[in-house]
């Protein structure tokens, strides 16, 4: 078990050493975060909001809360919560070590990596991206 965790940490360090980040945008096209390899970072680039394993999106919970495919983040109900933007930042984040540690802490919480099937919907959710990743639940009336 210890070797698997150590290997995972080395892989995470290797992945986060690449300097490019892609923007994540809301339905209005405003940047609401960044995707740095498999790490979802807030707009200010100060904290980790979630991680992507395969195409499963994880927030602070041990189970997947959505999926990322076709450059789109989707909730379990299939609604769009965010999309990958066109902006690419190629500078190294000065807080890279801190963000790597935060991502590792999220990764160690993952206990259920069985991704759910999601039916794509064309509609956007009412819930904000950062809020959804932090509370790990659907808002009422967003079906």
C-alpha positions in Angstrom: 0.0 0.0 0.0 2.8 2.4 1.0 4.5 1.8 -2.4 1.3 2.6 -4.3 0.9 5.9 -2.4 4.5 6.8 -3.0 4.3 6.0 -6.7 1.0 8.0 -6.9 2.7 11.0 -5.2 5.7 10.8 -7.6 3.3 10.7 -10.5 1.4 13.7 -9.2 4.6 15.6 -8.8 5.7 14.8 -12.3 2.3 15.9 -13.7 2.3 19.2 -11.8 5.8 20.1 -13.0 4.4 21.0 -16.4 3.9 24.8 -16.5 0.7 25.3 -18.7 -2.7 25.8 -17.3 -6.0 26.0 -19.3 -8.8 28.3 -18.3 -12.1 27.0 -17.1 -15.1 29.2 -18.0 -18.7 29.6 -17.0 -21.7 29.9 -19.3 -20.8 33.6 -20.0 -17.3 32.8 -21.0 -15.8 34.3 -17.8 -12.7 32.5 -16.3 -13.7 30.8 -13.1 -10.7 28.5 -12.6 -7.8 26.7 -14.2 -7.0 23.1 -15.1 -3.4 22.3 -14.5 -3.0 18.8 -15.8 -5.5 16.9 -13.5 -5.8 19.6 -10.9 -8.7 22.1 -10.8 -7.5 25.4 -9.4 -9.5 28.4 -8.4 -9.5 31.6 -10.4 -6.9 33.3 -8.2 -4.7 30.2 -8.4 -4.6 30.1 -4.6 -6.3 26.8 -3.8 -7.2 23.4 -5.3 -10.9 23.0 -5.9 -10.8 19.4 -7.2 -9.0 16.8 -9.3 -9.8 14.7 -12.3 -9.0 11.0 -12.3 -9.7 9.4 -15.7 -12.8 11.5 -16.6 -14.2 11.5 -13.0 -14.3 14.9 -11.2 -13.7 14.8 -7.5 -14.2 17.7 -5.0 -13.7 17.3 -1.3 -15.6 14.0 -1.2 -14.3 10.4 -1.5 -16.6 9.7 -4.5 -16.9 11.3 -7.9 -19.3 14.3 -8.1 -19.3 14.6 -11.9 -17.5 14.0 -15.1 -15.2 15.8 -17.5 -15.5 14.9 -21.2 -15.7 16.7 -24.5 -14.0 19.7 -22.8 -17.0 20.0 -20.5 -17.5 19.6 -16.8 -20.9 18.0 -16.0 -22.7 17.3 -12.8 -24.2 13.9 -12.1 -27.5 15.1 -13.5 -25.8 15.7 -16.9 -26.1 19.5 -16.8 -23.1 21.6 -17.8 -21.3 23.2 -14.8 -18.2 24.6 -16.7 -16.2 24.3 -19.9 -12.6 24.3 -20.8 -11.7 27.8 -22.0 -9.3 28.8 -24.8 -6.9 30.7 -22.6 -3.6 28.9 -21.8 -1.3 30.3 -19.2 2.3 29.2 -19.6 3.9 30.7 -16.5 4.8 28.7 -13.4 2.6 29.3 -10.5 4.6 30.5 -7.5 2.4 28.4 -5.2 3.0 25.2 -7.1 4.3 23.2 -4.1 1.3 24.2 -2.0 -1.2 23.3 -4.7 0.5 20.0 -5.3 0.1 19.2 -1.6 -3.5 20.2 -1.6 -4.2 18.0 -4.7 -2.4 15.1 -3.0 -4.6 15.5 0.1 -7.7 15.3 -2.1 -6.3 12.3 -3.9 -5.8 10.4 -0.6 -9.5 10.9 0.3 -10.6 9.1 -2.9 -12.1 5.7 -1.9 -14.7 5.2 -4.7 -13.4 5.6 -8.2 -16.4 4.0 -10.0 -17.7 6.6 -12.4 -21.3 6.9 -13.0 -23.0 7.1 -16.4 -24.1 10.6 -17.3 -26.6 11.5 -19.9 -25.5 14.7 -21.6 -27.8 17.7 -21.4 -27.5 20.9 -23.3 -28.6 23.1 -20.4 -26.3 24.8 -17.8 -26.7 24.3 -14.1 -27.7 27.1 -11.8 -25.0 26.2 -9.3 -21.5 27.7 -9.4 -18.5 25.6 -10.2 -16.5 26.3 -7.1 -19.6 25.9 -4.9 -20.4 22.6 -6.5 -16.9 21.2 -6.0 -16.8 22.4 -2.3 -20.2 21.2 -1.2 -20.4 17.9 -3.2 -24.2 18.0 -3.6 -26.9 19.1 -6.0 -28.9 22.2 -5.4 -32.7 21.7 -5.1 -34.6 22.3 -8.3 -31.6 21.9 -10.7 -32.8 18.7 -12.4 
